[in-house]
Amino acid sequence: MKKTIASLLVMFLFTASLFGCSGSSTSSGNSPRETSPSEAASVDSAAAKEGATTADSGEKVDISGMELNVLIAYHEDVARRQAETFEQMTGCKVNFLRLPTGEAITKLIAEKDNPTVTLLAGGTVDGHQNLKTQGILTNGYTSANEEYIPEQYRDPEGYFKTLYIETVSIGVNTERWEDEFADSGVPMPTTLEELLNPIFEGEIIMPDPTTSGTGYTIISSILASMDEEAGWEFLEALNKQIGQYTSSGYTPGEKTGLGEYLICINFFADQLIVSNAGYPVQSNVFEGAGWCTVPVSIVKGAEDDPALQQYIDFLLSKEGMDILVELAPVVAVREDVILPKNGKRLDELPLNLEYDAVEAGKVKTETVEKFSAMVG
């Protein structure tokens, strides 16, 4: 049965308060939080094994009392936990600003000559490639933890350092499907082509490629899986089915979970956040799905900051990535990291391995302009 409006409002408020990922926000890493025994052990392990940057003398640099200002493009609850944990480890406070990928890239470009942050963590790799091309990033620091990143997911020039993999998925609200579509004789969609069925017109929601890295991954991977003419013909047909484009990659899964839309196209991990919270979203990572790496990069000029170096070490450590996977069930590139709840291992995802998100990033401006003209 459809939920009542009141129920939807309650769920929406609960979801917004839990994840806080629909828009931009600022926070500092010094808010009080109890530390469980397991977290305390994790902090001790990180400090002893992987969280240290050494000075020329070989001793760990004391960064207690220092502060970092960082830009984050993944979920706010992840950024907050990482900031709090790092401050407990080192005494260094981390202030973070959370923005969607497109807005984060725009901010860093605008601040090129006078940056207010030292790194960008999260956001699709095409955005980092854009910043690299414009001379905003540096490869001046190499973390010892980069050895845990599989070679195929590394930037050969060392500008961005991969944290995890995102993959495109189709999500369906199963309660609405049973109530409204199960008797239609139409199978639940599991491929992109099935989304073009006229019965789904106006019932599909996806991120806007002009503002969302998720959205750009969707359209660029579709174009890469077909020849150019066929790819644009498909996107034009899909556009007629879309009820809403959103500025954030997470929002389509959220609105589908609430029943506002039947179907979402966005990243698998964002759909898992919604379904793991109890909402009726069934995900399908289709054969040949688009995907991208999600890295952390250093803003030029910050590479010699010992606090920044230690924070990079922490983000690339098992402890830092375990936080990512626990709170935002992504697929980390480190093989020793915990598995996402109800998620999959990297080798279980049916990805289109011929798709190159970095190469797609090099033609993003032209592709997005053509898409905007098509949508109108």
C-alpha positions in Angstrom: 0.0 0.0 0.0 1.2 3.6 -0.6 2.3 5.4 2.4 0.4 8.3 3.7 1.7 11.8 3.3 2.3 12.0 7.0 4.4 8.8 6.9 6.4 10.2 4.0 7.1 13.4 5.9 8.3 11.4 8.9 10.5 9.2 6.8 11.9 12.2 4.9 12.8 14.0 8.1 14.3 10.9 9.6 16.4 10.3 6.5 17.5 13.9 6.2 18.6 14.0 9.8 20.4 10.7 9.5 22.4 11.4 6.4 22.4 15.2 5.8 23.6 14.7 2.2 21.1 16.6 0.0 22.9 19.9 0.0 26.0 21.7 1.2 26.9 21.9 4.8 29.8 22.9 7.1 31.0 21.2 10.2 34.0 20.8 12.4 35.5 17.7 13.7 35.3 18.5 17.4 31.7 17.7 18.2 31.4 15.4 21.3 30.9 11.7 20.6 31.3 8.6 22.8 34.0 6.2 21.6 33.2 2.5 21.7 35.9 0.0 22.7 36.1 -1.2 19.1 36.6 2.4 17.9 39.2 3.0 20.5 41.1 -0.1 19.4 40.8 1.1 15.8 42.2 4.5 16.7 45.2 3.0 18.6 45.9 0.7 15.6 45.7 3.5 13.1 48.0 5.7 15.1 50.5 2.9 15.6 50.5 1.5 12.1 49.2 3.8 9.3 48.4 7.3 10.5 51.9 8.7 10.8 53.9 11.0 8.6 57.5 11.1 9.4 59.9 14.1 9.5 63.4 13.8 8.1 64.5 12.5 11.5 62.2 9.5 11.1 60.0 10.6 14.0 56.3 11.3 13.8 55.5 15.0 13.5 53.3 16.3 16.4 50.3 18.0 14.8 48.2 18.4 18.0 46.6 21.9 18.1 46.8 22.3 14.3 43.7 22.7 12.1 42.8 21.6 8.6 40.1 22.9 6.3 39.0 20.3 3.8 36.4 19.9 1.1 34.3 16.7 1.0 32.0 15.4 -1.7 30.8 12.2 -0.1 28.3 11.8 2.7 28.5 14.2 5.6 28.2 11.5 8.3 31.3 9.8 6.9 33.2 13.1 6.9 32.2 13.9 10.5 33.2 10.4 11.8 36.6 10.6 10.0 37.2 14.1 11.3 36.4 13.1 14.9 38.5 10.0 14.7 41.5 11.8 13.3 41.3 14.5 16.0 41.2 11.7 18.7 44.3 10.2 17.1 46.4 13.3 16.6 44.9 16.3 18.3 44.5 18.0 15.0 41.0 19.5 14.3 39.5 19.0 10.9 36.9 21.5 9.6 35.0 20.3 6.6 32.7 21.7 4.0 30.4 19.2 2.2 29.3 19.9 -1.4 28.1 17.9 -4.4 30.9 17.1 -6.9 30.0 19.8 -9.4 29.8 22.6 -6.8 33.0 21.4 -5.2 34.9 21.6 -8.5 33.4 25.1 -9.2 34.5 26.3 -5.8 38.1 25.1 -6.2 38.3 26.6 -9.7 37.0 29.9 -8.4 39.6 29.8 -5.5 42.5 28.7 -7.7 44.7 31.7 -6.7 43.7 31.7 -3.1 42.4 28.3 -1.9 40.6 28.1 1.4 40.9 24.2 1.6 43.8 21.8 1.4 42.2 18.8 -0.2 39.1 17.4 -2.0 38.0 14.0 -0.7 35.3 12.2 -2.7 33.5 13.2 -5.9 33.8 11.3 -9.2 37.2 11.1 -10.8 36.3 13.2 -13.9 36.0 16.2 -11.5 39.5 15.5 -10.1 40.8 15.2 -13.7 39.3 18.6 -14.5 41.2 20.1 -11.5 44.4 18.4 -12.5 44.2 19.7 -16.0 43.7 23.3 -14.7 46.7 23.0 -12.4 44.8 23.2 -9.2 46.1 19.8 -7.8 49.6 18.6 -6.8 51.3 15.3 -6.8 53.9 16.5 -4.4 53.0 14.0 -1.6 53.0 10.2 -1.8 51.5 8.3 1.1 52.9 5.0 2.1 49.3 3.7 2.1 49.1 4.1 -1.7 50.8 0.7 -2.0 47.4 -0.8 -1.0 45.6 0.7 -4.0 45.5 -1.8 -6.8 47.6 -0.5 -9.7 44.6 -0.3 -12.2 42.9 2.2 -9.9 45.9 4.5 -9.5 46.6 7.8 -11.3 50.0 7.1 -13.0 51.0 10.7 -12.2 49.9 10.5 -8.6 47.6 13.5 -8.5 44.5 11.7 -7.2 44.5 8.7 -4.8 41.6 6.3 -5.2 39.5 5.5 -2.1 36.6 3.5 -3.6 34.6 2.5 -6.6 31.1 3.6 -7.5 28.9 1.8 -10.0 25.6 2.7 -11.7 22.5 0.8 -10.7 18.8 0.8 -11.3 16.7 1.0 -8.1 13.0 0.2 -7.9 10.5 0.9 -5.1 9.2 -2.6 -4.5 6.1 -1.5 -2.5 4.9 0.8 -5.4 5.8 -1.9 -7.9 3.6 -4.5 -6.1 0.7 -2.0 -5.6 0.7 -0.4 -9.1 2.7 -2.4 -11.6 2.9 -6.1 -10.7 -0.3 -6.9 -12.6 0.7 -5.0 -15.7 2.6 -7.9 -17.2 5.7 -5.8 -17.5 8.8 -7.2 -15.8 10.6 -5.1 -13.2 13.3 -3.3 -15.2 16.8 -4.7 -14.9 18.4 -3.2 -18.0 18.7 0.3 -19.3 16.7 -0.6 -22.4 13.7 -1.7 -20.3 13.5 1.8 -18.8 12.2 3.0 -22.2 8.9 1.2 -21.8 6.2 4.0 -22.0 4.6 2.7 -18.8 7.5 4.2 -16.9 7.2 7.7 -18.4 7.6 10.3 -15.6 8.3 7.6 -13.0 12.1 7.7 -13.3 14.5 10.1 -11.4 18.2 10.5 -11.9 21.0 13.1 -11.2 21.6 16.1 -13.5 24.8 15.5 -15.4 25.5 19.3 -15.4 25.8 19.4 -11.6 26.3 15.9 -10.4 29.3 13.6 -11.0 27.0 10.7 -10.6 24.8 12.0 -13.4 27.8 12.5 -15.7 29.0 9.0 -15.0 25.6 7.7 -16.1 25.4 9.5 -19.4 29.1 9.2 -20.3 29.1 5.5 -19.6 26.0 5.0 -21.7 27.7 6.9 -24.6 30.8 4.8 -24.2 28.8 1.5 -24.3 27.3 2.4 -27.7 28.5 4.2 -30.8 28.0 8.0 -30.5 24.9 8.3 -32.7 23.1 5.4 -30.9 24.2 6.6 -27.5 22.7 10.1 -28.1 19.5 8.5 -29.5 19.2 6.4 -26.4 19.7 9.4 -24.1 17.1 11.4 -26.0 14.6 8.5 -25.5 15.5 8.2 -21.8 15.1 11.9 -21.3 11.4 11.6 -22.2 11.0 9.1 -19.4 12.6 11.2 -16.7 10.3 12.9 -14.2 13.1 14.8 -12.4 16.8 15.6 -12.6 18.4 16.3 -9.2 21.5 18.3 -8.3 22.8 15.6 -6.0 23.6 12.0 -6.8 22.1 10.7 -3.6 18.6 12.3 -3.9 17.2 9.9 -6.6 17.6 6.9 -4.3 16.1 8.9 -1.3 13.0 10.0 -3.3 12.5 6.5 -4.7 12.7 5.0 -1.2 10.0 7.5 -0.1 7.8 6.5 -3.0 7.9 9.8 -4.9 9.2 7.9 -7.9 9.1 4.3 -8.9 12.6 4.1 -10.4 16.0 5.7 -9.8 19.2 5.6 -11.7 22.2 6.5 -9.5 25.0 4.8 -7.7 24.6 1.4 -6.0 26.0 2.6 -2.7 23.5 5.4 -2.4 20.7 3.0 -3.1 22.1 0.7 -0.4 22.0 3.5 2.2 18.3 3.9 1.5 17.5 0.2 1.5 19.7 -0.5 4.6 17.7 2.1 6.4 14.5 0.1 5.9 13.1 1.7 2.7 11.8 -0.6 -0.1 14.4 -0.1 -2.8 15.6 -3.1 -4.8 18.9 -2.5 -6.7 20.2 -4.0 -9.8 23.7 -3.4 -11.1 23.1 -4.3 -14.7 25.6 -6.1 -17.0 28.1 -3.6 -18.4 27.3 -1.0 -15.8 29.1 2.3 -15.8 31.5 3.0 -12.9 34.1 5.4 -11.7 36.8 5.7 -9.1 36.4 8.2 -6.2 39.7 9.6 -5.0 41.2 12.1 -2.6 43.4 14.9 -4.1 45.7 17.6 -2.6 45.3 21.2 -3.5 48.5 22.7 -4.8 50.5 24.5 -2.1 49.4 22.2 0.7 51.6 19.2 0.0 54.2 20.1 2.6 51.7 20.6 5.5 52.4 17.7 8.0 48.7 17.8 9.2 47.5 17.4 5.6 50.0 14.6 5.0 48.8 12.7 8.0 45.2 13.2 7.1 45.9 11.7 3.6 47.6 8.8 5.3 44.5 8.3 7.5 42.0 8.5 4.7 43.9 5.8 2.7 44.3 3.6 5.8 42.2 0.6 6.6 40.7 2.4 9.5 39.7 5.4 7.4 38.2 3.3 4.7 36.4 1.1 7.2 34.5 4.2 8.3 33.6 4.9 4.7 32.2 1.4 4.1 30.4 1.3 7.4 28.5 4.5 6.9 28.2 4.7 3.1 28.3 1.1 1.9 30.8 1.7 -1.0 33.3 -0.8 -2.4 36.7 0.2 -1.1 39.8 -0.5 -3.3 41.8 -1.8 -0.3 41.3 -5.6 -0.1 41.6 -5.7 3.7 38.6 -3.3 4.3 35.3 -4.5 5.6 32.5 -5.5 3.2 29.6 -3.1 2.7 26.3 -4.3 4.3 24.2 -6.1 1.6 26.8 -4.9 -0.9 29.2 -6.7 -3.2 32.9 -7.3 -3.6 34.6 -5.4 -6.3 35.1 -8.6 -8.4 31.4 -9.4 -8.1 30.3 -6.2 -9.9 29.4 -6.7 -13.7 31.2 -3.5 -14.7 32.0 -2.2 -18.2 35.8 -2.4 -17.8 36.3 -0.7 -21.2 34.7 2.5 -19.8 37.3 5.0 -18.8 36.0 7.7 -16.5 39.2 9.7 -16.7 39.0 9.9 -20.5 35.3 10.7 -20.2 36.3 13.6 -17.9 38.4 15.1 -20.7 35.3 15.7 -22.9 32.9 16.6 -20.1 32.4 20.2 -21.1 31.3 19.3 -24.6 29.2 16.4 -23.5 27.4 18.3 -20.8 26.7 21.2 -23.2 25.2 18.8 -25.8 23.1 17.1 -23.1 21.8 20.5 -21.9 20.8 21.5 -25.4 19.0 18.2 -25.9 17.1 18.4 -22.6 16.2 22.1 -23.3 
